[in-house]
Amino acid sequence: MSTPLPQTVYMDNHATTRVDPRVLEAMLPWFGESYGNAGSLGHAFGQQARAAVEDARARLASALGTEPETIIFTSGATESNNLAIRGVAGHTSRRGNHWLSVGTEHHSVLEPLLRLARALGCGSIPKKWPMRCATRPAWSP
């Protein structure tokens, strides 16, 4: 007779999270029979996919109490982090333009911050964090 394995708990939800069954049900058709590229509008497959994306955008915006044009879909965390950092970097803050992070931060956050520091002319970029720089960017996102 075998000994039952102890129950395991998945602890890496930052990397991959189980899809909610309702989301899976809604997405299944798009993984099989309706798989057009929403960016390719020159054919019916792309147009159908674009309509579905825009419908999802409108439904999500409604649930969040915002306008559909404020919803941006990205391919994942790296793209989202870059978009957020570059977006915030282009705006003046009432409290100054200070960026704080730690060396244990994910590279998808650290690398854009290093690029931002170089663009701001922070001088020599330290190999280790923390890093400080408080200058207005010479570029806009």
C-alpha positions as CSV (number, residue, x, y, z in Angstrom):
1,M,0.0,0.0,0.0
2,S,1.4,3.4,-0.9
3,T,1.6,6.4,1.4
4,P,-0.5,9.3,0.1
5,L,1.5,12.4,-0.9
6,P,1.0,15.5,1.3
7,Q,-1.2,18.1,-0.2
8,T,0.8,20.6,-2.2
9,V,0.2,24.3,-2.4
10,Y,1.3,26.3,-5.4
11,M,3.2,29.4,-4.2
12,D,4.4,31.0,-7.5
13,N,1.2,32.9,-8.5
14,H,3.3,35.9,-9.6
15,A,4.6,33.7,-12.5
16,T,1.6,31.7,-13.4
17,T,-1.9,31.8,-11.9
18,R,-4.7,29.3,-12.6
19,V,-7.3,30.7,-14.9
20,D,-10.7,31.3,-13.4
21,P,-13.1,28.6,-14.9
22,R,-15.4,31.4,-16.2
23,V,-12.5,33.0,-18.0
24,L,-11.4,29.6,-19.4
25,E,-15.0,29.0,-20.7
26,A,-15.2,32.4,-22.4
27,M,-11.7,32.0,-24.0
28,L,-11.9,28.4,-25.2
29,P,-13.4,29.3,-28.6
30,W,-10.5,31.7,-29.2
31,F,-8.0,28.9,-28.6
32,G,-9.5,26.6,-31.3
33,E,-12.0,27.6,-34.0
34,S,-11.8,31.4,-33.7
35,Y,-8.2,32.3,-33.6
36,G,-7.8,35.4,-35.7
37,N,-5.2,38.1,-35.0
38,A,-7.0,41.2,-33.7
39,G,-4.3,43.4,-35.3
40,S,-5.0,42.0,-38.8
41,L,-8.1,43.7,-40.0
42,G,-7.8,42.8,-43.6
43,H,-9.8,39.6,-43.2
44,A,-12.9,38.3,-41.3
45,F,-10.8,36.3,-38.7
46,G,-9.0,39.5,-37.6
47,Q,-12.1,41.6,-37.6
48,Q,-13.9,39.0,-35.5
49,A,-11.0,38.9,-33.0
50,R,-10.8,42.7,-32.9
51,A,-14.6,42.9,-32.2
52,A,-14.1,40.4,-29.3
53,V,-11.2,42.4,-27.8
54,E,-13.2,45.6,-28.0
55,D,-16.2,43.9,-26.4
56,A,-14.0,42.6,-23.6
57,R,-12.5,46.0,-23.2
58,A,-15.9,47.6,-22.8
59,R,-17.1,45.0,-20.4
60,L,-14.0,45.3,-18.2
61,A,-14.2,49.1,-18.3
62,S,-17.9,48.9,-17.2
63,A,-17.0,46.6,-14.3
64,L,-14.3,49.0,-13.2
65,G,-16.3,52.1,-13.7
66,T,-14.1,53.7,-16.3
67,E,-14.0,54.4,-20.0
68,P,-12.9,51.6,-22.5
69,E,-10.1,53.7,-23.9
70,T,-8.4,53.7,-20.4
71,I,-8.0,49.9,-20.6
72,I,-4.8,48.7,-22.1
73,F,-4.2,45.0,-22.7
74,T,-0.6,43.8,-22.6
75,S,1.1,40.5,-23.2
76,G,2.4,40.2,-19.7
77,A,4.2,41.6,-16.7
78,T,7.3,42.9,-18.5
79,E,5.4,44.9,-21.0
80,S,3.1,46.2,-18.3
81,N,5.9,47.3,-16.0
82,N,7.7,49.0,-18.9
83,L,4.5,50.8,-19.9
84,A,3.8,52.0,-16.3
85,I,7.3,53.2,-15.6
86,R,7.6,55.1,-18.9
87,G,4.2,56.5,-18.5
88,V,4.8,57.8,-15.0
89,A,8.3,59.1,-15.9
90,G,6.8,61.5,-18.4
91,H,4.7,63.3,-15.9
92,T,5.7,65.9,-13.3
93,S,5.0,65.1,-9.7
94,R,3.9,67.6,-7.1
95,R,6.3,65.9,-4.7
96,G,9.4,65.7,-6.9
97,N,10.7,63.2,-9.4
98,H,12.1,60.6,-7.2
99,W,12.2,56.9,-8.0
100,L,12.8,54.3,-5.4
101,S,13.4,50.6,-5.9
102,V,15.4,47.7,-4.4
103,G,17.9,45.3,-5.8
104,T,15.5,42.4,-5.3
105,E,13.0,43.9,-7.7
106,H,12.2,42.0,-10.9
107,H,14.4,42.8,-13.9
108,S,11.4,44.0,-15.8
109,V,11.3,46.9,-13.3
110,L,15.1,47.4,-12.7
111,E,16.1,47.5,-16.4
112,P,13.6,50.3,-17.3
113,L,14.7,52.2,-14.2
114,L,18.3,51.9,-15.2
115,R,17.5,53.1,-18.8
116,L,15.6,56.0,-17.2
117,A,18.5,56.9,-15.0
118,R,20.9,57.0,-18.0
119,A,18.4,59.2,-19.9
120,L,18.2,61.5,-16.9
121,G,22.0,61.9,-16.9
122,C,22.4,60.4,-13.4
123,G,26.2,60.0,-14.0
124,S,27.7,56.7,-13.3
125,I,25.0,54.1,-12.8
126,P,25.8,51.9,-9.7
127,K,26.0,48.2,-10.2
128,K,23.9,47.7,-7.0
129,W,20.8,49.3,-5.7
130,P,19.7,51.6,-4.1
131,M,20.2,54.1,-6.8
132,R,19.1,57.7,-6.6
133,C,18.4,60.3,-9.3
134,A,16.0,63.2,-9.3
135,T,16.2,65.0,-12.6
136,R,13.5,65.7,-15.2
137,P,13.8,63.4,-18.2
138,A,15.2,64.7,-21.5
139,W,12.8,62.5,-23.3
140,S,9.1,61.7,-23.1
141,P,7.6,58.2,-23.4
